[in-house]
């Protein structure tokens, strides 16, 4: 079973033959980091930013 199959089955509760792990010190890594950042050119709307702002910050 490949790492891809292990991770997919673990996420979908599909009965993987073992747990998917991430332990580079032991040379075992079934995952791959892809990062997380907003899409290029994306800007939040002003209204939604105000919703998440602290009440003190909007005064």
N, C-alpha and C positions, 0 to 999 in steps of 0.2 A: 504494500500500500504506500503510495507516495505521500509526501507532506501535504500536498494540496488536498488529497482525499481525506487524510486524517483531520485536517482543520475543518473542512466542509462537513464531514460526518459529526464532528464534535459540536459544531454550531447548530446543526440541524437535528441533534440527538439521534443520529443514525447508527450508533453502535460502532465507534472506531475500535480497532484492535488494541490501541493504547491511547493515552492522553496526548494531545498535541502540546509540545513543550517549547520553551525558548530558554536555552541555557548555553550560551556561547562558550563558557568556561569548560564545559564538557564536550564541546563540539557538536551539540545537538541544537538545531533550530528549525522548527517547522513553520515559522512565520517569516514575514518579510515586511519591513517598515516602508510605508508609502508616504508618510507625512500627512499633514493636515493643514491646509491654508485656503483662504478664499480664492475663488476663481479670479483670473486676471481681469482687472477693470471693474470688479464688483465694488459697489459702495452701498452701505446701508441707508435706508431712508431716514430722514430727520425724525419723523414721527416714531418709528420703532426705537430709535436711539434714546429718545426721551422716556419711553416706557421703561427701559432698563436702567436709566440713570438714577442715582440716589436723589431723594427728595431735596436734599440740601444743594445738590449740584444744579438743579433746574431753577433755583430761585435767583 
